[in-house]
Every structure is written in C-alpha cells, then in structure tokens.
Amino acid sequence: MGYRNLEECVEDLEKVGELIRIEAEVDPYLEAAEIQRRVFQAEGPAIYFANLKGCQFPAVGNLYGTMKRMRYLFRDTLESVQRLVALKIDPAAFKTKPWRYFSAGTTAWTMLPKKVRRGPILSHQTTIDQLPQIQSWPDDGGAFITLPQVYTENVDKPGMFQSNLGMYRVQLGGNDYEQNKEIGLHYQIHRGIGVHHAAALKRGESFRVNIFVGGPPVMALSAVMPLPEGLPELFFAGALGGRRVRLVQPSGKLPMPAEADFCIVGRIDPQQQKPEGPFGDHLGYYSLIHDFPVMQVEAVYHRPNAIWPFTSVGRPPQEDTMFGEIIHEITGPAIPSVITGVKAVHAVDAAGVHPLLLAIGSERYVPYQPRRRPQELLTQANAILGQGQLSLAKYLLIIAEEDQPDLNIHHIDEFLQHLLKRIDWRRDLHFQTCTTIDTLDYSGSGLNEGSKVVWAAVGEKQRELPTTIEETFTLPDNFKNPKVCLPGVLAIEGPPYQGSREEPDQTIEKFCQQLDSSHPVNQFPLIIIVEDSDFASQNLNNFLWVTFTRSNPASDIYGIEAKTFQKHWGCRGSLVIDARYKTYMAPPLLEDPDVSKRVESLATKGGPLHGIL
C-alpha cells in the first residue's frame, strides 16, 4: 500500500537511510536549490531542510533523485500498474496468462477517487509570502513552485472526469504580481489546462484553479504522466498509490486531496496576462520574460506539519530526469500499440528532452529491393511528430529495427553510429519549416517558432566511421582545433556568431563553400561548429547539449556540396551544424560562486553533507 501523505514518506525514507536532515539554517535564495542539485549529481539521498531561513515550513528536496528511490517509493504498486498497461495493450493476454492479471481489477478500483467531508488540508490557512520562497538561479524572476500539481476542470463539462492535473511552473512573486493576491502560471495551449483555458475564453468567463503542493509522492508523478485523453491524472494517482485518492471539496470550490500539504485556491481570467519569468529551465538556459496567465489567489490552505517538496531544474540531467525514466518503465511498452510499426522512442534527456528524439521503427515496404531506402520509416516519423509532447521535437532520428534487431535505443552513442554509417545526406533529410517548437527553446525563429528535421536511415552500411584525425586538416580561416566527439562526428571551433534572427550569420555557409566532397574532412559524416571543441568533445552529454539545444534545423544545418532539387535539400559531403551560441538565445545557467562556496562548506568534515558531496 502506498504512502498516505508526504510526512509518512519522509519518515520511512529516513528509517531506511534514503533521507538525511539538515538542521542548520539554509537560505531559500539559491542555497537550498544548489544543495539539491549537488546531492542529485552525487546520487545522494533525499534532503529534509528543517530550518529554511525566514520560513516556518520545512522543505524536502531530491525526493525522486535516484531510480532506486523512485522504485522504492512505488514498490507496492509499480508492477500491478505495469500489468494494467500491458493488459490495455494486449487484452488477449488475459486469456493466455490470467493469473498474471488477477490484481488488475483491484488496481482499477483504486483509480476511483473518494470524496470525504473533511481532511487535514483544511486545518490551517496562510498567505503566499509565508510559503517557502525558494529561488533556484540568480536571474530567476522570483521564487517558484517547482513541483506543483495544477488542477482544473472544463467549464463546459465540470467534474473530475474532464479534469486535468498538470505540472506547470508557478511564480509566487516578483515582476508585476500583487503580493499575496496574484501568482503567475506558465503553460501552453496544447496542455490539458490549455484546453480548459480555451473553453473558458469561449464562454467569456474565468475558471477555477487549485494548486496542490506535496501530498503522497504519487501525486507529483501523476501530474507529469503522458496519459491518454479521457484518463484523469487523479485516477492514475489512485492506481499507482495503491489507494483511492481522498478528496475534500469546500462549497463553491474545486476538490483538493485531503492529504495534500498545501493548496492554493483561486481563479484565472483567460484574457488576463502578466510578465512571467525569467526562470532557469531544463534546457540549461533561462526562459525569458513573456506574458502568461495570472491566478487570482483566494485562499492558501495547509495541513498540520506541512512539508514543502521542491526540485531545481537546469542543464540535464537533473532530478526531473528520473520522472522521465520511470514514465518510460510504465508506458514504454505502449508505444507500439499507439503508432503502428514503431518499436521504441527515446526523448534524449541530455539534449534537453524536446530538442532530440531517437526512434526505432520498421521498414517493411518492398523488402526485395536490392538497395533499400526509407519509406515506411517516414510514415512512422510523421506519426511520432503528431503525438502530444513528441510534437515539440526539433530533431527526430529514426532507424529500422531489421538492420540491427539487438540495438538498444538508450545506448545513444551506438544508435548514432548505426545511423551515421547508413544515412545518405542527399536523400534522407526531411525538413518541416515555419512550425512550432518548445516554448523554452530559443534557438528558433521566435517564441514557439522554429523548424524540425527527420534523419531516416535504413539498409546496408555505406561508410566506416573514423575515430581519429589521421592528417592535419587545412581549414578555412578562423576555423581551428578539430576534435573527435564520437566515431564519425567532428567538432571544429569557429568564430563567434555575429548575426541575428533577421540577418543570419553567413560564416558557416562560406565555410562549406570553401570545401568540396574530396576534402579529407568529409571522412566525418557529421561536423558541428562550436566555440569550444574541447568542451563539446569532452563527453557524450556535452556533445548532445551543445549540438541540439543551440541549433534550429532550418537555419543552422548546412552541407558540403549542398543542393536543392524539387524542393528537397541535401548534400554530397558532410552535414554541418552550426552549434555556436547565438546572440539571440537565452543565457545559459551559471551558479553564484559565493553560494557555491557556502554549499561546499557543508561538505567539509563535520558538515551535514560530508561523505555525500
């Protein structure tokens, strides 16, 4: 049976050595977040902050920081939920092995929320400024809730069956928000809450919002689950939590979990927006100030002994990486049932999740052809880019399972080598221009605007991939220090970017024009132009982050001996990606050196983090 509330979870984790307490005073401004990030990187325990400076409430960070701890939190129900997903994929499996699915009925029963007349959440009230004001990065616009559960209902069809529980970041103060009366919400129209926003806008009325913080750990995970339309997250929370979610509903308000630690109650006028941000985000850069919806705060409830859970996002991997991994464990087997022919899809965390998708499909069209080319893979690629959050991808790299059945999609370096050995840059690049990308990605042509590209590779190997530079390349002026990132991938340092969105830098185009396909640089099918080739080639994560967060396919992909034929672009020689930091991009995240020194002092002998950091 899952945890009833967060306090019960914290006590249990401490008993089994998966949580430590810091009794010393910790500043919620930058310090708490940096501690959380450092401990996560060290694969350390959850951290209970007993004494946040200027705040009456304790906080807990890194709760979901390792897969070991994730599986422990949901140890009683994870297998039964996986079986429920498997049964949905293949109902006939129940007839062949019914004993494996006996728990499915019980799991389905726990999905139904239970309304109760009273609960701990209604015991106390407070104000926004009394909540933990945790700020993660120096240039953030203020304090944010980083593990919120935002609950809304459809004004056209009120009730839990049309509800949405999503994790949309919440700014508690700063900017133009009226203290204790207004807070900011950052969400996009394609999200569940966006559908509710659109319905309210059409009716010309405001809609109610509840923001839950804390409660049993299953609530936060449920808020980020990519569930099918029509399956409310509250229902999934019951299944994974092993008990029905108990809800209280004061008169005239939306329901709230009886065991939540905090609940902010209010309304959103769908026509009102205010500047929100900046915020240090999961691509490793700040998302800048933009207008987003404003919530009018009516009340703030909290339970006795309330605990404030939080995380800090930034250049991946971070704690939210663990959410992605456990979601894949639960839902990964469902992919083939959703998109015919697709065997696996992997959103690459090190590249910021949305910028880069890898996929393994099948190529069954005319298999008797002596020289196969991508056909069915392109159908599958279009289907992938039409699925929910997968539609935000900029780069989709897809290969055929038949060419290497044992290839693991999570072995990214092996996947890239497989593709680069087979891809034909003259034929296998397929662009979508003037389309949508992630709001948090500033590499495109504007907010939410950019392009996509599919790299599709199938068939026999066309080339071997070099791992060393066997001769000194003669490169065009201002290009230097070539370094091998991966077999077949070369990073070259170029001059700083000098252009703008309106007038792009022509440097890389001129670089390609000065070379032809006979130049030895073409031994490497993929070249990236960067400011620091030593950094880009230092490890796989650096290569992925630099290449795919700093490029927009339509404007930053070039090629040696490039040609356009019947609107199709390709190149005879190497593909070249301009992965330099652009002048119009958001700034990368940097920690405050003074705060870093304070955090490091906690790891000295006798400090609470000694032996962990």
C-alpha positions in Angstrom: 0.0 0.0 0.0 1.4 3.4 -1.0 2.1 6.3 1.4 -0.9 8.2 2.7 0.9 11.5 2.8 4.3 13.1 2.4 5.1 13.1 6.2 4.7 9.3 6.2 7.0 9.0 3.2 9.7 11.3 4.8 9.7 9.2 8.0 10.0 6.0 6.1 12.9 7.2 3.8 14.8 8.3 6.9 14.4 4.9 8.5 15.9 3.1 5.5 18.8 5.6 5.0 17.3 7.3 1.9 16.9 10.7 3.6 19.1 13.0 5.7 18.1 16.0 7.7 19.9 19.4 7.6 19.1 21.2 10.9 21.4 24.2 10.1 19.7 27.2 8.7 19.7 27.2 4.9 18.8 30.2 2.7 15.9 29.5 0.3 17.6 32.1 -2.1 19.9 29.9 -4.3 21.4 27.9 -1.5 18.7 25.2 -1.0 18.5 24.6 -4.7 22.2 24.3 -5.2 22.4 21.8 -2.4 19.6 19.8 -4.1 21.4 19.8 -7.4 24.8 18.9 -5.9 23.3 16.0 -4.0 21.4 14.8 -7.0 24.6 14.8 -9.1 26.2 12.7 -6.3 23.3 10.2 -6.5 22.7 11.1 -2.8 19.7 10.8 -0.5 16.6 13.0 -0.2 17.3 16.1 1.9 15.0 17.4 4.6 15.6 21.1 5.2 14.4 21.6 8.8 15.3 25.3 9.0 14.7 27.4 5.9 15.7 31.0 6.6 12.7 33.2 7.2 10.2 30.4 6.8 8.1 28.4 9.3 7.7 25.4 6.9 10.4 22.7 6.4 11.2 21.6 2.8 12.3 18.3 1.2 14.4 18.1 -2.0 15.8 15.3 -4.1 12.9 13.1 -3.1 12.9 11.5 -6.6 16.6 11.8 -7.2 17.6 8.2 -8.0 15.8 5.3 -9.8 16.5 3.1 -6.8 14.5 5.6 -4.6 11.8 6.0 -7.3 11.2 2.3 -7.4 11.2 2.1 -3.6 8.6 4.9 -3.4 6.2 2.9 -5.6 7.4 -0.6 -4.7 3.9 -1.9 -3.8 2.1 -0.9 -7.0 4.6 -0.4 -9.8 4.3 -4.0 -11.1 0.5 -4.0 -11.0 0.3 -0.7 -12.9 2.7 -2.1 -15.5 0.4 -5.1 -15.9 -2.6 -2.9 -16.2 -0.8 -1.0 -19.0 0.1 -4.3 -20.6 -3.5 -5.5 -20.4 -4.6 -2.4 -22.2 -2.0 -3.0 -25.0 -3.0 -6.7 -25.4 -6.3 -7.6 -23.9 -6.0 -11.2 -25.3 -3.1 -11.7 -22.9 -5.6 -12.2 -20.0 -6.9 -15.3 -21.7 -3.5 -16.9 -22.1 -2.0 -16.0 -18.7 -4.9 -14.9 -16.5 -3.0 -15.4 -13.2 -0.6 -12.5 -14.1 -3.5 -10.1 -14.2 -5.6 -11.0 -11.1 -4.6 -7.7 -9.4 -5.8 -5.6 -12.4 -9.3 -5.5 -11.0 -8.2 -4.2 -7.6 -5.9 -1.7 -9.3 -8.8 -0.4 -11.4 -10.9 0.0 -8.3 -8.3 2.2 -6.6 -8.4 4.5 -9.6 -11.7 5.9 -8.5 -11.3 9.0 -6.2 -13.2 9.0 -2.9 -15.0 12.2 -1.7 -14.8 12.8 2.0 -16.3 15.5 4.2 -13.1 16.7 5.9 -9.3 16.3 5.6 -6.0 17.6 7.1 -5.6 20.1 4.2 -8.4 22.3 5.6 -6.8 22.5 9.0 -4.9 25.8 8.5 -4.6 28.8 6.3 -1.7 31.1 5.4 -0.6 33.5 2.7 1.7 33.3 -0.3 4.5 35.2 1.2 4.7 32.7 4.2 5.4 29.8 1.8 9.0 28.8 1.2 10.4 31.3 -1.2 12.8 29.0 -3.0 14.7 30.6 -5.9 16.9 28.3 -7.9 19.1 30.6 -10.2 20.5 34.1 -9.7 18.5 35.7 -12.6 15.1 34.0 -11.9 12.3 36.4 -11.7 11.5 35.3 -8.1 10.5 32.2 -6.1 8.8 29.4 -8.0 6.9 26.3 -7.1 8.9 23.6 -8.9 6.8 20.5 -8.1 3.2 21.9 -8.4 0.1 19.9 -9.2 -2.2 22.3 -11.0 -5.8 21.1 -11.0 -8.5 22.4 -13.4 -11.9 21.3 -14.8 -13.6 22.0 -18.1 -16.2 24.8 -17.6 -18.3 23.1 -20.4 -18.2 19.7 -18.7 -17.4 20.2 -15.0 -16.3 17.3 -12.8 -13.4 15.0 -12.3 -13.9 13.0 -15.4 -12.9 16.0 -17.6 -10.3 17.3 -15.1 -6.6 17.9 -15.7 -3.7 17.7 -13.2 -0.6 19.0 -14.7 2.8 20.2 -13.6 3.0 23.8 -14.8 5.5 26.1 -13.2 4.2 28.7 -10.8 5.8 32.1 -9.9 5.0 33.1 -6.4 6.1 36.7 -6.6 8.2 39.4 -8.3 7.6 41.2 -11.5 4.2 42.9 -11.5 2.4 40.4 -9.4 0.4 41.9 -6.5 1.8 40.2 -3.4 -0.4 37.6 -1.8 -3.2 38.2 -4.4 -1.6 37.2 -7.7 0.7 34.5 -8.9 1.8 33.5 -12.4 1.3 30.3 -14.3 3.3 29.2 -17.3 1.6 26.8 -19.6 0.9 26.3 -23.3 -2.4 25.9 -25.1 -1.6 22.3 -26.1 -1.6 21.2 -22.5 -4.6 19.9 -20.7 -5.1 23.2 -18.8 -4.9 25.0 -22.1 -8.0 23.2 -23.3 -9.8 24.4 -20.2 -8.4 27.9 -20.7 -9.8 27.9 -24.3 -13.2 26.7 -23.1 -13.4 29.5 -20.5 -12.3 32.0 -23.0 -15.0 31.0 -25.4 -17.6 31.3 -22.7 -16.2 34.7 -21.6 -15.7 33.7 -18.0 -13.0 32.9 -15.5 -12.2 29.3 -14.5 -11.2 27.9 -11.1 -7.7 26.6 -10.4 -6.3 24.6 -7.4 -2.6 24.2 -7.0 -1.6 21.3 -4.8 1.9 21.0 -3.3 3.0 17.9 -1.5 0.8 15.0 -0.6 1.8 11.4 -1.3 4.7 11.2 -3.8 2.4 9.6 -6.4 0.7 13.0 -6.9 3.6 14.8 -8.4 4.4 11.8 -10.7 0.8 11.6 -11.9 0.9 15.3 -12.8 3.6 14.7 -15.4 2.3 11.4 -16.8 1.5 11.5 -20.5 -1.9 9.9 -20.1 -4.3 9.3 -23.0 -7.2 11.8 -23.4 -10.1 10.9 -21.1 -8.0 9.3 -18.3 -7.7 11.9 -15.5 -4.4 12.1 -13.6 -6.3 11.7 -10.3 -7.4 8.3 -11.4 -3.9 7.2 -12.3 -2.7 8.5 -8.9 -5.0 6.1 -7.2 -3.7 3.2 -9.2 0.0 3.9 -8.6 -0.6 5.0 -5.0 -2.4 1.7 -4.2 -5.3 3.6 -2.6 -8.2 5.8 -3.7 -7.4 9.5 -3.7 -9.4 11.1 -0.9 -10.8 14.4 -1.9 -12.5 17.2 0.0 -14.5 19.9 -1.7 -15.5 23.0 0.2 -18.6 24.7 -1.1 -18.1 26.6 -4.4 -14.5 25.3 -4.8 -12.8 22.6 -6.8 -11.9 19.4 -5.0 -8.5 19.0 -3.3 -6.6 16.0 -1.9 -7.4 15.6 1.7 -3.7 14.7 2.4 -2.1 17.4 0.3 0.4 19.6 2.3 -0.6 22.8 0.7 -3.4 24.0 -1.6 -3.6 27.4 -3.3 -7.2 28.2 -4.4 -8.1 30.8 -7.0 -9.3 31.8 -10.4 -7.8 32.6 -13.8 -9.3 35.2 -16.1 -8.4 33.7 -19.5 -8.0 37.2 -21.0 -5.5 38.5 -18.4 -1.8 38.0 -18.7 1.3 39.5 -17.0 5.0 39.1 -17.5 6.3 35.8 -16.1 10.0 34.8 -15.7 12.9 34.6 -16.2 13.3 31.0 -15.0 16.3 28.7 -15.2 14.9 25.8 -17.2 15.5 22.2 -18.2 17.4 23.1 -21.4 20.2 24.6 -19.4 19.2 28.2 -20.2 16.9 30.8 -18.8 13.4 31.0 -20.3 12.9 34.8 -20.6 10.1 37.1 -19.6 6.9 36.6 -21.5 3.2 37.2 -20.8 1.4 34.3 -19.3 -1.8 33.7 -17.3 -2.3 35.2 -13.8 -4.1 33.4 -11.0 -6.1 35.5 -8.6 -5.5 33.9 -5.2 -8.5 33.4 -2.9 -7.0 31.2 -0.2 -4.0 29.2 0.8 -4.6 26.0 2.9 -2.1 23.7 4.6 -2.1 20.6 6.7 -0.5 20.2 10.2 3.2 19.5 9.9 3.2 20.5 6.3 6.3 19.9 4.2 7.2 21.8 1.1 8.7 19.5 -1.7 10.8 21.1 -4.3 13.4 20.5 -7.0 15.7 22.6 -9.2 15.9 22.3 -12.9 18.8 23.2 -15.2 21.1 21.7 -17.7 20.2 18.0 -17.7 20.5 15.5 -16.2 18.6 16.8 -13.2 16.0 15.3 -10.8 13.3 15.6 -13.4 15.3 13.0 -15.5 14.1 10.4 -13.0 10.5 11.2 -13.8 11.2 10.5 -17.5 12.9 7.2 -16.7 10.1 5.8 -14.6 7.5 7.1 -17.0 9.3 5.1 -19.7 9.2 2.0 -17.5 5.5 2.3 -17.1 4.4 3.4 -20.5 7.2 2.4 -22.9 5.6 -0.9 -23.8 2.6 1.0 -25.0 4.4 2.8 -27.9 4.0 0.0 -30.5 0.2 -0.1 -29.8 -0.1 3.7 -30.3 2.0 4.0 -33.6 2.0 1.0 -35.9 5.5 -0.1 -36.8 7.3 1.9 -34.1 9.3 -0.2 -31.7 10.7 2.4 -29.4 11.0 6.1 -28.9 13.6 7.9 -26.6 13.5 11.6 -25.8 17.1 12.4 -25.1 17.4 14.0 -21.7 21.0 15.3 -22.1 19.8 17.3 -25.1 17.0 18.9 -23.1 14.3 16.2 -23.9 12.4 18.0 -26.6 15.2 19.0 -29.0 16.2 15.4 -29.8 14.1 12.2 -30.3 15.5 8.8 -31.3 13.2 6.2 -32.7 13.4 2.6 -33.9 10.8 1.7 -36.5 10.3 -0.9 -39.2 10.9 -0.8 -42.9 8.7 -3.5 -44.5 7.9 -1.7 -47.8 9.3 -3.7 -50.8 11.9 -5.6 -48.8 13.1 -7.4 -52.0 14.6 -4.2 -53.4 18.4 -4.6 -53.6 19.0 -1.1 -52.3 16.6 -0.2 -49.6 15.6 3.4 -48.7 13.5 5.0 -46.0 9.8 4.6 -46.9 7.7 3.3 -44.0 10.1 5.0 -41.6 8.9 8.3 -43.0 5.3 7.4 -42.3 6.2 6.5 -38.8 8.2 9.7 -38.3 5.2 11.8 -39.2 3.1 9.8 -36.8 5.6 10.3 -34.0 5.7 14.1 -34.6 1.9 14.1 -34.3 1.8 12.7 -30.8 1.4 15.1 -27.8 4.6 16.4 -26.4 6.6 14.4 -29.0 5.4 17.1 -31.5 7.8 19.6 -29.8 10.8 17.7 -31.1 13.3 19.6 -33.4 15.4 16.6 -34.4 13.9 13.1 -35.0 16.4 10.4 -35.8 14.8 7.1 -36.9 16.3 3.8 -38.0 14.9 0.4 -38.9 14.9 -2.4 -36.4 15.6 -5.0 -39.1 19.1 -3.6 -39.7 20.2 -4.4 -36.1 17.5 -6.1 -34.0 19.6 -6.1 -30.8 20.3 -2.3 -30.8 19.2 -0.6 -27.5 17.7 2.8 -28.2 19.1 4.1 -24.8 22.7 3.4 -25.9 22.8 6.8 -27.6 26.4 6.6 -29.0 25.7 3.2 -30.6 22.4 4.5 -32.1 24.2 7.5 -33.6 26.9 5.3 -35.1 24.4 3.0 -36.6 22.6 5.9 -38.2 25.8 7.7 -39.4 27.1 4.5 -41.1 23.9 4.3 -43.2 22.4 7.7 -43.8 22.6 9.3 -47.2 22.6 13.1 -46.7 21.4 13.6 -50.3 18.2 11.8 -49.7 17.5 11.1 -46.0 16.9 14.6 -44.6 13.3 15.8 -44.4 12.5 19.3 -43.0 9.4 20.9 -41.6 9.8 24.7 -41.6 7.8 27.6 -40.0 6.3 25.3 -37.4 6.1 25.0 -33.6 8.9 24.1 -31.2 9.2 24.1 -27.4 8.4 27.5 -25.8 11.6 27.1 -23.7 13.8 26.7 -26.8 15.2 30.0 -28.0 17.2 28.6 -31.0 14.3 29.1 -33.3 12.8 32.0 -35.3 10.8 33.3 -32.4 8.8 32.2 -29.3 7.3 28.8 -30.1 8.6 29.1 -33.6 11.2 27.1 -35.4 11.7 24.0 -37.6 12.1 20.2 -37.4 14.1 17.7 -39.3 13.9 13.9 -39.7 17.0 11.9 -40.3 15.9 8.5 -41.5 18.5 5.7 -42.1 17.9 2.2 -43.4 19.9 -0.5 -45.3 23.5 -1.6 -45.5 26.4 0.3 -44.2 27.7 3.0 -46.6 30.8 4.0 -44.8 33.1 3.3 -41.8 33.3 6.0 -39.2 36.7 7.4 -38.3 37.8 7.8 -34.7 40.9 9.8 -35.1 42.2 12.6 -37.3 44.9 11.0 -39.3 46.2 14.1 -41.0 46.3 17.8 -40.4 43.2 19.4 -42.0 43.7 22.6 -43.9 40.6 24.5 -42.7 39.2 27.9 -43.9 40.5 30.9 -42.0 39.1 31.3 -38.4 38.3 27.6 -38.1 40.5 25.5 -35.9 41.1 22.8 -33.3 39.1 19.9 -34.8 38.2 17.3 -32.2 36.5 13.9 -32.5 33.3 13.8 -30.4 32.2 10.3 -31.4 33.1 8.0 -34.3 32.2 9.9 -37.4 31.5 13.2 -35.5 33.9 16.1 -35.6 33.7 19.4 -33.6 35.5 22.4 -35.1 35.9 25.8 -33.5 34.5 28.7 -35.4 34.4 32.4 -34.8 31.8 33.9 -32.5 28.3 34.2 -34.0 27.7 37.7 -35.4 24.2 37.6 -37.0 20.6 37.9 -35.8 17.4 36.1 -36.4 16.5 38.5 -39.2 20.0 38.6 -40.7 21.7 35.2 -40.0 25.5 34.9 -39.8 26.8 33.6 -43.2 30.1 32.2 -41.8 29.1 28.5 -41.9 27.7 28.7 -45.4 31.0 30.3 -46.6 32.9 27.5 -44.7 31.1 24.9 -46.7 31.6 26.7 -50.0 35.3 26.6 -49.5 35.4 22.8 -49.2 34.3 20.1 -51.6 33.4 16.4 -51.1 37.1 15.4 -51.9 38.4 17.3 -48.8 39.5 14.8 -46.0 37.2 16.5 -43.6 34.4 14.5 -45.3 35.6 11.3 -43.7 33.4 12.5 -40.9 29.8 12.5 -42.0 28.7 14.9 -39.3 30.5 18.2 -38.4 29.5 20.6 -35.7 30.8 24.1 -35.5 31.2 25.3 -31.9 33.1 27.9 -29.8 34.9 25.3 -27.7 35.6 22.0 -29.4 37.4 20.6 -26.3 34.2 21.1 -24.3 32.0 19.6 -27.0 34.2 16.6 -27.4 34.8 16.0 -23.7 31.9 13.6 -23.2 28.6 12.5 -24.9 26.4 14.7 -22.8 28.4 17.8 -23.8 28.1 17.0 -27.4 24.3 16.3 -27.2 23.7 19.5 -25.2 25.7 21.9 -27.4 24.6 20.4 -30.7 20.8 20.1 -30.2 20.0 23.0 -27.9 21.9 25.6 -29.9 20.6 24.8 -33.4 17.4 25.3 -35.3 17.4 22.8 -38.2 16.2 25.1 -41.0 18.6 27.9 -40.2 21.6 26.0 -38.7 22.0 22.9 -40.9 24.5 23.3 -43.8 26.3 20.9 -46.0 29.4 20.4 -48.2 28.3 20.4 -51.8 24.7 21.1 -50.9 22.0 21.1 -53.5 18.2 21.6 -53.7 16.2 19.5 -56.2 12.4 19.7 -56.4 12.3 21.5 -53.0 14.4 18.7 -51.4 17.6 19.8 -49.8 20.6 17.5 -49.4 24.4 17.4 -49.5 27.0 15.2 -51.1 29.6 15.8 -48.4 29.5 16.2 -44.7 26.5 17.6 -42.9 27.5 20.7 -41.0 25.5 22.0 -37.9 26.1 25.5 -36.6 26.1 24.8 -32.9 27.5 28.1 -31.8 25.8 30.1 -29.1 23.6 32.6 -31.0 23.3 36.3 -30.0 19.5 36.0 -29.7 19.5 32.9 -27.5 18.7 33.0 -23.8 21.7 33.0 -21.5 23.0 29.7 -20.0 22.6 28.9 -16.3 25.5 29.8 -14.0 25.7 29.3 -10.3 26.6 32.1 -7.9 30.2 31.5 -6.8 29.6 32.7 -3.2 26.7 30.4 -2.8 28.8 27.6 -4.2 31.4 28.2 -1.5 28.7 28.0 1.2 27.4 24.8 -0.1 30.9 23.3 -0.3 31.5 24.2 3.3 28.6 21.9 4.3 30.5 19.0 2.8 33.6 19.5 5.0 34.3 17.2 7.9 31.6 17.6 10.5 29.1 19.2 8.0 25.7 17.6 7.2 26.8 16.8 3.6 30.2 15.3 4.5 30.6 12.0 2.8 27.8 12.8 0.3 29.4 15.5 -1.8 
